[in-house]
Amino acid sequence: MPATLRTAWANLGQHQRDVFVEGCARRRRSTVAMVVLAVLFSIQFFFLRKAGLGIACLLTGGFFGIGWIVFWFVTPSMVHEYNREIASQIAQYIRYAEGT
C-alpha cells in the first residue's frame, strides 16, 4: 500500500474503512483474469481504462502478434497500477464525502 494510502487509512474511522474495503473489493481487477484476457482475446485494456491502447491492439492484431507475448508480462503491473488508482480514488472520495 502506498504511503499516501497508509496515511489516509490511519485517519479513517471504522465505518469509513468498511466503505473503503467494500469499494475496493467491488472495483478492483483480478490479475489472473486480466492475464487470461490478454492471452485469449487481448481485450484487457478495455477493463483497465485504456481504450485507446485496446483499439490499437485490436486493429493491429495484437501489435502483429508480438504484443500478445509482451502483454503476458506487462499486464500484471498494469492491473496493480489500476487497483492502486482505484484505491486512491476511493480514499479521496471518502475524505471528500466525510468532509475530512
DSSP file (Angstrom, degrees, kcal/mol; ACC not computed):
  #  RESIDUE AA STRUCTURE BP1 BP2  ACC     N-H-->O    O-->H-N    N-H-->O    O-->H-N    TCO  KAPPA ALPHA  PHI   PSI    X-CA   Y-CA   Z-CA
    1    1 A M              0   0    0      0, 0.0     5,-0.1     0, 0.0    83,-0.0   0.000 360.0 360.0 360.0 128.5    0.0    0.0    0.0
    2    2 A P     >  -     0   0    0      0, 0.0     4,-2.2     0, 0.0     3,-0.3  -0.183 360.0-110.1 -61.5 157.8    1.5    3.4   -1.0
    3    3 A A  H  > S+     0   0    0      1,-0.2     4,-2.4     2,-0.2     5,-0.2   0.861 117.1  55.5 -59.5 -38.7    2.4    5.8    1.8
    4    4 A T  H  > S+     0   0    0      1,-0.2     4,-2.2     2,-0.2    -1,-0.2   0.896 110.0  45.9 -64.1 -38.4   -0.4    8.2    0.9
    5    5 A L  H  > S+     0   0    0     -3,-0.3     4,-2.8     2,-0.2    -1,-0.2   0.871 110.2  53.7 -71.7 -35.3   -3.0    5.4    1.2
    6    6 A R  H  X S+     0   0    0     -4,-2.2     4,-2.0     2,-0.2    -2,-0.2   0.913 110.5  47.3 -62.6 -41.4   -1.5    4.3    4.5
    7    7 A T  H  X S+     0   0    0     -4,-2.4     4,-1.2     2,-0.2    -2,-0.2   0.924 113.4  47.4 -65.1 -44.6   -1.8    7.8    5.9
    8    8 A A  H  < S+     0   0    0     -4,-2.2     4,-0.4     1,-0.2     3,-0.4   0.903 110.8  52.7 -62.4 -41.2   -5.4    8.1    4.7
    9    9 A W  H >< S+     0   0    0     -4,-2.8     3,-1.1     1,-0.2    -1,-0.2   0.890 105.6  54.0 -61.9 -40.8   -6.2    4.6    6.2
   10   10 A A  H 3< S+     0   0    0     -4,-2.0    -1,-0.2     1,-0.3    -2,-0.2   0.804 108.8  49.6 -65.4 -28.5   -4.8    5.7    9.6
   11   11 A N  T 3< S+     0   0    0     -4,-1.2     2,-0.3    -3,-0.4    -1,-0.3   0.467  92.2  99.0 -90.5  -1.9   -7.1    8.7    9.6
   12   12 A L    <   -     0   0    0     -3,-1.1     2,-0.1    -4,-0.4    83,-0.0  -0.615  68.0-130.9 -88.9 145.3  -10.3    6.8    8.7
   13   13 A G     >  -     0   0    0     -2,-0.3     4,-2.4     1,-0.1     5,-0.2  -0.287  36.7 -94.8 -79.5 175.5  -12.9    5.7   11.2
   14   14 A Q  H  > S+     0   0    0      1,-0.2     4,-2.3     2,-0.2     5,-0.2   0.905 125.6  49.1 -62.9 -42.8  -14.2    2.2   11.3
   15   15 A H  H  > S+     0   0    0      1,-0.2     4,-2.2     2,-0.2    -1,-0.2   0.920 111.9  49.5 -62.5 -42.9  -17.2    3.0    9.1
   16   16 A Q  H  > S+     0   0    0      1,-0.2     4,-2.4     2,-0.2    -1,-0.2   0.884 109.6  51.8 -63.7 -38.6  -15.0    4.7    6.6
   17   17 A R  H  X S+     0   0    0     -4,-2.4     4,-2.8     2,-0.2    -1,-0.2   0.899 108.5  51.2 -64.0 -40.6  -12.6    1.8    6.5
   18   18 A D  H  X S+     0   0    0     -4,-2.3     4,-2.4     2,-0.2    -2,-0.2   0.916 111.0  47.9 -62.4 -42.8  -15.6   -0.6    5.8
   19   19 A V  H  X S+     0   0    0     -4,-2.2     4,-2.5     2,-0.2    -2,-0.2   0.905 112.4  50.4 -63.3 -41.7  -16.7    1.6    2.9
   20   20 A F  H  X S+     0   0    0     -4,-2.4     4,-2.5     2,-0.2     5,-0.2   0.936 112.0  45.7 -61.7 -48.9  -13.1    1.8    1.6
   21   21 A V  H  X S+     0   0    0     -4,-2.8     4,-2.3     1,-0.2    -2,-0.2   0.909 114.5  48.2 -63.7 -43.0  -12.7   -2.0    1.7
   22   22 A E  H  X S+     0   0    0     -4,-2.4     4,-1.9    -5,-0.2    -1,-0.2   0.917 112.4  49.0 -64.5 -42.9  -16.1   -2.7    0.1
   23   23 A G  H  X S+     0   0    0     -4,-2.5     4,-1.8     1,-0.2    -2,-0.2   0.912 112.8  47.0 -63.4 -43.1  -15.5   -0.1   -2.7
   24   24 A C  H  X S+     0   0    0     -4,-2.5     4,-2.0     1,-0.2    -1,-0.2   0.901 110.4  52.8 -65.4 -40.6  -12.1   -1.6   -3.5
   25   25 A A  H  < S+     0   0    0     -4,-2.3    -1,-0.2    -5,-0.2    -2,-0.2   0.874 112.3  45.3 -64.4 -36.3  -13.4   -5.1   -3.5
   26   26 A R  H  < S+     0   0    0     -4,-1.9    -1,-0.2    -5,-0.2    -2,-0.2   0.849 121.9  34.7 -75.0 -33.8  -16.1   -4.2   -6.0
   27   27 A R  H  < S+     0   0    0     -4,-1.8    -2,-0.2    -5,-0.2    -1,-0.2   0.585  91.2 103.1-102.9 -11.0  -14.0   -2.2   -8.4
   28   28 A R     <  -     0   0    0     -4,-2.0     2,-0.4    -5,-0.2    51,-0.0  -0.286  63.2-130.8 -72.9 160.0  -10.6   -3.9   -8.3
   29   29 A R        -     0   0    0     50,-0.3     2,-0.4    19,-0.0    54,-0.1  -0.866  15.8-119.6-111.7 145.5   -9.5   -6.2  -11.1
   30   30 A S     >  -     0   0    0     -2,-0.4     4,-2.1     1,-0.1     5,-0.2  -0.687  11.3-146.8 -83.4 131.0   -8.1   -9.7  -10.8
   31   31 A T  H  > S+     0   0    0     -2,-0.4     4,-2.3     2,-0.2     5,-0.2   0.911  99.6  51.2 -63.2 -42.6   -4.6  -10.1  -12.2
   32   32 A V  H  > S+     0   0    0      1,-0.2     4,-2.3     2,-0.2    -1,-0.2   0.924 110.2  48.7 -62.3 -45.1   -5.3  -13.7  -13.2
   33   33 A A  H  > S+     0   0    0      1,-0.2     4,-2.3     2,-0.2    -1,-0.2   0.900 112.1  48.8 -63.0 -40.4   -8.4  -12.7  -15.1
   34   34 A M  H  X S+     0   0    0     -4,-2.1     4,-2.1     2,-0.2    -1,-0.2   0.874 110.5  50.1 -69.8 -36.2   -6.7   -9.9  -16.9
   35   35 A V  H  X S+     0   0    0     -4,-2.3     4,-2.4     2,-0.2    -1,-0.2   0.906 110.1  51.2 -67.5 -39.6   -3.8  -12.1  -18.0
   36   36 A V  H  X S+     0   0    0     -4,-2.3     4,-2.8     1,-0.2     5,-0.3   0.929 111.0  48.0 -61.5 -44.2   -6.2  -14.7  -19.3
   37   37 A L  H  X>S+     0   0    0     -4,-2.3     5,-2.8     1,-0.2     4,-2.1   0.880 110.7  52.5 -62.3 -36.9   -8.0  -12.0  -21.3
   38   38 A A  H  <5S+     0   0    0     -4,-2.1    -2,-0.2     4,-0.2    -1,-0.2   0.905 113.9  42.2 -64.9 -40.8   -4.6  -10.8  -22.6
   39   39 A V  H  <5S+     0   0    0     -4,-2.4    -2,-0.2    -5,-0.1    -1,-0.2   0.917 124.5  33.3 -73.1 -43.9   -3.7  -14.3  -23.7
   40   40 A L  H  <5S-     0   0    0     -4,-2.8    -3,-0.2    -5,-0.2    -2,-0.2   0.928 140.3  -2.3 -81.5 -47.0   -7.0  -15.2  -25.3
   41   41 A F  T  <5S-     0   0    0     -4,-2.1    -3,-0.2    -5,-0.3    -4,-0.1   0.599  76.1-130.5-126.0 -17.1   -8.5  -12.0  -26.7
   42   42 A S  S   <S+     0   0    0     -5,-2.8    -4,-0.2    -6,-0.2     3,-0.1   0.887  70.8 121.4  60.0  41.8   -6.2   -9.1  -25.9
   43   43 A I    >>  +     0   0    0     -6,-0.7     3,-1.1     1,-0.1     4,-0.7   0.249  30.3 106.5-113.7  10.7   -9.1   -7.1  -24.5
   44   44 A Q  H 3>  +     0   0    0      1,-0.3     4,-1.1   -10,-0.2     3,-0.4   0.773  68.1  70.3 -61.9 -25.5   -7.8   -6.5  -21.0
   45   45 A F  H 34>S+     0   0    0      1,-0.2     5,-2.8     2,-0.2    -1,-0.3   0.850  92.8  56.0 -62.1 -34.5   -7.1   -2.8  -21.9
   46   46 A F  H X45S+     0   0    0     -3,-1.1     3,-0.8     1,-0.2    -1,-0.2   0.846 107.9  48.1 -67.2 -33.1  -10.8   -2.0  -22.0
   47   47 A F  H 3<5S+     0   0    0     -4,-0.7    -1,-0.2    -3,-0.4    -2,-0.2   0.695 110.3  52.7 -78.1 -19.4  -11.2   -3.3  -18.5
   48   48 A L  T 3<5S-     0   0    0     -4,-1.1    -1,-0.2    -3,-0.2    -2,-0.2   0.164 118.9-107.4-102.1  17.0   -8.2   -1.3  -17.3
   49   49 A R  T < 5S+     0   0    0     -3,-0.8    -3,-0.2     1,-0.1     3,-0.1   0.850  86.5 119.5  61.1  39.6   -9.5    2.0  -18.7
   50   50 A K     >< +     0   0    0     -5,-2.8     4,-2.0     1,-0.1     3,-0.2  -0.511  24.6 154.7-127.0  62.0   -7.0    2.1  -21.6
   51   51 A A  H  >  +     0   0    0      1,-0.2     4,-2.8     2,-0.2     5,-0.2   0.857  68.7  56.8 -63.4 -38.2   -9.4    2.1  -24.5
   52   52 A G  H  > S+     0   0    0      1,-0.2     4,-2.2     2,-0.2    -1,-0.2   0.924 110.3  44.2 -59.4 -45.3   -7.1    3.8  -27.0
   53   53 A L  H  > S+     0   0    0      2,-0.2     4,-2.1     1,-0.2    -1,-0.2   0.864 112.7  53.5 -67.0 -36.2   -4.5    1.1  -26.5
   54   54 A G  H  X S+     0   0    0     -4,-2.0     4,-2.4     2,-0.2    -2,-0.2   0.909 109.4  47.1 -64.8 -43.0   -7.2   -1.6  -26.7
   55   55 A I  H  X S+     0   0    0     -4,-2.8     4,-2.6     2,-0.2     5,-0.2   0.923 112.3  49.9 -64.7 -44.3   -8.4   -0.3  -30.0
   56   56 A A  H  X S+     0   0    0     -4,-2.2     4,-1.5    -5,-0.2     7,-0.3   0.894 111.3  50.0 -60.5 -40.0   -4.9   -0.1  -31.4
   57   57 A C  H  <>S+     0   0    0     -4,-2.1     5,-3.3     1,-0.2     6,-0.6   0.921 112.3  46.2 -65.4 -44.6   -4.2   -3.6  -30.3
   58   58 A L  H ><5S+     0   0    0     -4,-2.4     3,-0.8     1,-0.2    -2,-0.2   0.892 112.3  50.4 -66.2 -39.5   -7.4   -5.0  -31.9
   59   59 A L  H 3<5S+     0   0    0     -4,-2.6    -1,-0.2     1,-0.2    -2,-0.2   0.781 115.5  42.2 -70.4 -26.5   -6.8   -3.1  -35.1
   60   60 A T  T 3X5S-     0   0    0     -4,-1.5     4,-2.5    -5,-0.2    -1,-0.2   0.309 115.4-108.5-103.6   8.8   -3.2   -4.4  -35.4
   61   61 A G  H <>5S-     0   0    0     -3,-0.8     4,-1.5    -4,-0.3    -3,-0.2   0.953  86.3 -37.3  66.5  49.0   -3.9   -8.0  -34.4
   62   62 A G  H  4XS-     0   0    0     -5,-3.3     5,-1.8     2,-0.2     6,-0.7   0.904 116.9 -53.2  68.8  40.4   -2.1   -7.7  -31.0
   63   63 A F  H >45S-     0   0    0     -6,-0.6     3,-1.1    -7,-0.3     4,-0.4   0.948 111.3 -46.9  52.6  52.2    0.5   -5.4  -32.5
   64   64 A F  H 3<5S-     0   0    0     -4,-2.5    -1,-0.2     1,-0.3    -2,-0.2   0.786 104.2 -62.4  62.4  33.2    1.2   -8.0  -35.2
   65   65 A G  T 3X5S+     0   0    0     -4,-1.5     4,-0.8    -5,-0.1    -1,-0.3   0.046 125.8  91.1  88.4 -26.9    1.3  -10.9  -32.7
   66   66 A I  H <>5S+     0   0    0     -3,-1.1     4,-1.8     1,-0.2     3,-0.5   0.866  78.4  62.9 -68.8 -35.3    4.3   -9.6  -30.8
   67   67 A G  H  ><S+     0   0    0     -5,-1.8     4,-3.2    -4,-0.4    -1,-0.2   0.851  92.9  61.9 -59.5 -37.3    2.0   -7.8  -28.3
   68   68 A W  H  > S+     0   0    0     -6,-0.7     4,-1.0    -3,-0.3    -1,-0.2   0.896 106.6  45.1 -59.5 -39.8    0.4  -10.9  -27.1
   69   69 A I  H  X S+     0   0    0     -4,-0.8     4,-0.6    -3,-0.5     3,-0.4   0.923 115.2  47.2 -68.0 -43.8    3.7  -12.2  -25.8
   70   70 A V  H >X S+     0   0    0     -4,-1.8     4,-1.9     1,-0.2     3,-1.1   0.882 105.0  60.9 -64.9 -38.5    4.6   -8.9  -24.2
   71   71 A F  H 3X S+     0   0    0     -4,-3.2     4,-2.3     1,-0.3    -1,-0.2   0.792  92.7  65.4 -63.0 -29.1    1.1   -8.5  -22.6
   72   72 A W  H 3< S+     0   0    0     -4,-1.0    -1,-0.3    -3,-0.4    -2,-0.2   0.876 113.4  33.1 -58.2 -36.0    1.6  -11.7  -20.6
   73   73 A F  H << S+     0   0    0     -3,-1.1     4,-0.4    -4,-0.6    -2,-0.2   0.766 122.4  45.0 -92.6 -28.5    4.4   -9.9  -18.7
   74   74 A V  H  X S+     0   0    0     -4,-1.9     4,-1.7     1,-0.1     3,-0.4   0.790  96.3  73.1 -87.8 -30.7    3.1   -6.3  -18.7
   75   75 A T  H  X S+     0   0    0     -4,-2.3     4,-2.6     1,-0.2     5,-0.2   0.869  89.9  57.2 -58.7 -42.8   -0.5   -6.9  -17.7
   76   76 A P  H  > S+     0   0    0      0, 0.0     4,-2.2     0, 0.0    -1,-0.2   0.906 109.4  45.7 -58.2 -39.9    0.2   -7.8  -14.1
   77   77 A S  H  > S+     0   0    0     -3,-0.4     4,-2.2    -4,-0.4    -2,-0.2   0.858 111.8  52.4 -70.6 -32.4    1.9   -4.4  -13.5
   78   78 A M  H  X S+     0   0    0     -4,-1.7     4,-2.3     2,-0.2    -1,-0.2   0.895 110.5  47.9 -66.9 -39.3   -0.9   -2.6  -15.3
   79   79 A V  H  X S+     0   0    0     -4,-2.6     4,-2.8     2,-0.2   -50,-0.3   0.912 110.7  51.5 -66.5 -42.6   -3.5   -4.3  -13.1
   80   80 A H  H  X S+     0   0    0     -4,-2.2     4,-2.1    -5,-0.2    -2,-0.2   0.923 111.6  47.0 -60.0 -44.7   -1.6   -3.4  -10.0
   81   81 A E  H  X S+     0   0    0     -4,-2.2     4,-2.3     2,-0.2    -1,-0.2   0.908 111.7  50.9 -64.2 -42.6   -1.4    0.2  -11.1
   82   82 A Y  H  X S+     0   0    0     -4,-2.3     4,-2.4     1,-0.2    -2,-0.2   0.936 111.0  48.1 -59.9 -47.7   -5.2    0.2  -11.9
   83   83 A N  H  X S+     0   0    0     -4,-2.8     4,-2.3     1,-0.2    -1,-0.2   0.866 110.8  51.4 -63.2 -36.6   -6.0   -1.2   -8.5
   84   84 A R  H  X S+     0   0    0     -4,-2.1     4,-2.2    -5,-0.2    -1,-0.2   0.906 109.9  49.4 -66.1 -41.7   -3.8    1.4   -6.8
   85   85 A E  H  X S+     0   0    0     -4,-2.3     4,-2.5     2,-0.2    -2,-0.2   0.911 110.6  50.4 -62.6 -42.9   -5.5    4.2   -8.7
   86   86 A I  H  X S+     0   0    0     -4,-2.4     4,-2.5     2,-0.2    -2,-0.2   0.930 110.2  49.3 -61.3 -46.2   -8.9    2.9   -7.7
   87   87 A A  H  X S+     0   0    0     -4,-2.3     4,-2.3     1,-0.2    -1,-0.2   0.900 111.7  49.4 -61.1 -40.9   -8.0    2.6   -4.0
   88   88 A S  H  X S+     0   0    0     -4,-2.2     4,-2.3     2,-0.2    -1,-0.2   0.906 110.7  49.6 -65.1 -42.3   -6.6    6.2   -4.1
   89   89 A Q  H  X S+     0   0    0     -4,-2.5     4,-2.4     2,-0.2    -2,-0.2   0.902 111.1  49.3 -63.4 -41.3   -9.8    7.5   -5.8
   90   90 A I  H  X S+     0   0    0     -4,-2.5     4,-2.5     2,-0.2    -2,-0.2   0.910 110.4  50.6 -66.1 -41.4  -12.0    5.8   -3.2
   91   91 A A  H  X S+     0   0    0     -4,-2.3     4,-2.3     2,-0.2    -2,-0.2   0.908 111.5  48.2 -62.4 -41.8   -9.9    7.2   -0.3
   92   92 A Q  H  X S+     0   0    0     -4,-2.3     4,-2.5     2,-0.2    -2,-0.2   0.916 111.2  50.8 -63.9 -42.4  -10.2   10.7   -1.8
   93   93 A Y  H  X S+     0   0    0     -4,-2.4     4,-3.2     2,-0.2     5,-0.2   0.911 109.8  49.6 -61.8 -43.0  -14.0   10.3   -2.2
   94   94 A I  H  X S+     0   0    0     -4,-2.5     4,-2.2     2,-0.2     6,-0.3   0.926 111.8  48.1 -63.4 -44.6  -14.4    9.1    1.4
   95   95 A R  H  X>S+     0   0    0     -4,-2.3     5,-1.9     1,-0.2     4,-0.8   0.907 115.5  45.5 -62.1 -40.7  -12.4   12.1    2.7
   96   96 A Y  H  <5S+     0   0    0     -4,-2.5     3,-0.5     3,-0.2    -2,-0.2   0.926 113.8  48.0 -67.5 -45.4  -14.4   14.5    0.5
   97   97 A A  H  <5S+     0   0    0     -4,-3.2    -2,-0.2     1,-0.2    -1,-0.2   0.840 116.3  43.2 -66.3 -33.8  -17.8   12.9    1.4
   98   98 A E  H  <5S-     0   0    0     -4,-2.2    -1,-0.2    -5,-0.2    -2,-0.2   0.559 108.9-123.6 -89.7  -9.1  -17.0   13.0    5.1
   99   99 A G  T  <5       0   0    0     -4,-0.8    -3,-0.2    -3,-0.5    -4,-0.1   0.761 360.0 360.0  75.0  25.1  -15.5   16.5    5.0
  100  100 A T      <       0   0    0     -5,-1.9    -4,-0.2    -6,-0.3    -5,-0.1   0.415 360.0 360.0-107.9 360.0  -12.2   15.5    6.5
